[in-house]
Amino acid sequence: MESLGLTKAIKFLDKNDLGKVTWYVFEYRKQNDERIISQRILDNLFIYGLIVGPDKIKGNYKWLNLYVDLINKTLEVKSKRKNISQKSVESLVQLQNLEDKISKTAKDKKYSDYQLMVIMAAGYGSEAIKN
């Protein structure tokens, strides 16, 4: 992360504030149009959140299904006016993958940092709509 210039994110990682780290990674993606390394960082943050940040809000992810449906429908409407970019589709797929990962870990009664999940969902949703 340091080689990418995410020094602020590293400071928040040291404090275990995974939500802010995630926010900085999405900002980096937006500014630098880079997806490969930053996606690996986001995947690792999800895993790290399961290890160090179990949250007390267990199973309260019903909103995520509605959010994914909203983004899907928004892109569907948008596609009627113009073609959807590959990056939008990739972000939508990542959002759906996040939803699947959260569902699987919740079934195993493993809960990650709630703020991290919200920011990841919002980041992917934002990317899907903007690109």
N, C-alpha and C positions, 0 to 999 in steps of 0.2 A: 504494500500500500504506500510505503514511503517513496518508492521509485515512481509511482504514479502522481505524486504530489498531494497525497491525501493526508497531510500531516495533522490537520484538524481532526480528521476521523480517527487517527491513531490515538490522539489525546482522549477522545471519548471512549475508545475501545479500552484504554487503560482504566477508565472509570466504570466499565461494563454498561455504558449507555448505548446499547445496540441500536436503538431507534435513531439516534443522531448519527451514528456511523452509517447506517443504511441511507439516511437522508443525504449525507455527503457523497456516498457512492452514486446515488441517482443523479445528483447535481453534476458529478464528474462525467457520467454517461451523457448527460444533456449537453454539456459544454464541449466534450471531446469526441462525441459520436463514436465511442468505443464500446463494444458489447462483449467481447470474448473474456477478457481478464476480469472485467467488472462483474460479469455474470458468475464467474467462479468465486469471486469475493462474496457476492450475495448468497450463493449456495452454501458457502462455508459459514456465513453469518447465521443462516437458518439452523445449521447443525450446532453451531456454538451456542445459539440461543436455547436449544434443547438441553444442552449440558449445564450451562451456568445460569440460565435465566428462567427456570420454571416459574410460571406465573400462577397467581391464585385464581385468575379468571378462567375456569376450566369449561371447555366446551361451548363457549359463548361466541361461536363463529357463524351463526345463522345469517348474519348480515353479509358474509362473504359470498354466499351463494347468490343472493340478490344483487350484490355488486358486480359479480362476474356476468350475470344475466344482463344487467344494465349496460355494461361495456360491450357485450356481444350485440345487443340491439342497437346501440349507438353506432357501432361500426357497420352494421347491416344497413342502417339508414344512410350513413356516410357513403357506403359503397354504391348506392344508387345514383349518387351525384358524380362521383369520380372513383378511380381505382384506389384501392387501399394499398399502402406501401408494404413492402416486405417487413420493414422494421415494426410496423403496427401489428402485423400478424405474429411476428416473433414475440412481441410483448404480450399479446393476448394469450399465446401459448404458455408463456412463462407464468402469467396470472392463473391460468387453468392448472398448471403444474403445482403452483403454490397451494391452490385450493385442495388439490389431491393430497399433497404432502401433509397439510394441516389435518385433513380428514383421517388419514392413516395414522398419524401420530396421536390424534385425539382418541382413536379407537384403542390404541395401546396405552392410553392414559398417560401420555407424555405431552406436556404443554410447554410451548415456548413463550418467550417474552411477548406479551400482547402488543405492546407499542411497536415492536419490531414487525410483527405480522401486519398491523394496520399500515405502517409506512411502506412495507413491501407491496402490499395490495394497491395502495394509492399510487406508488411509483410506477408499477407496471400498467395500471389503468391509465394513468396520465400519459405514459409513453404510447400506449395503444391508440389513444384518441388524437394526440398531437402529431404523430408521424404520418 
